[in-house]
């Protein structure tokens, strides 16, 4: 008698489909958890630095990086702290006064850590941002805190803003914006930024790897672009 190969029963097929569904569900859930953790990490970093900034301002009645009496009032170890010019603005091209520095935007981190408001240790040199004098975001890009127009569409008034640093996927920036602000890249207290540290690739607003969808009104984060190089700034 000729025998025919035995096929799968409906029960066996159903079991296989259930297993596949569970595996896919686990993968998707895992990706969701990873994304959520990255979003919380960025928010935590922004909140921690903002708290340090305002704590420093409350104690010294001056801005970190711009503080003109840092050499006498902050302990930076064997050598006196570098100081800013005290004009009320944290600047990357500050006009030196009485021995103050030019790069107040990198002196910020030395002041905040030496005064005990942030963890870490940064070796200040009067230069633009480097690995030695500036913290990084979770994606390895340097942060920036200064008074400039490098937020939103770049046409607003000069404001102090804490930039997240570049190399952040657009979906992560968009989720951070939804959780802490209005979810829109050109309005509110958390806005798109073209900032990238010296030597880095600045994020772009439109194009194949653009961070902004300008076809929508108001403009929104271009999550469908899949850009992996976006940045934003929290305005003070």
Helices and strands as residue ranges (DSSP letters): H 10-60, H 70-73, H 104-114, E 144-148, E 159-163, H 170-180, E 190-192, E 212-213, E 220-221, G 223-225, E 232-235
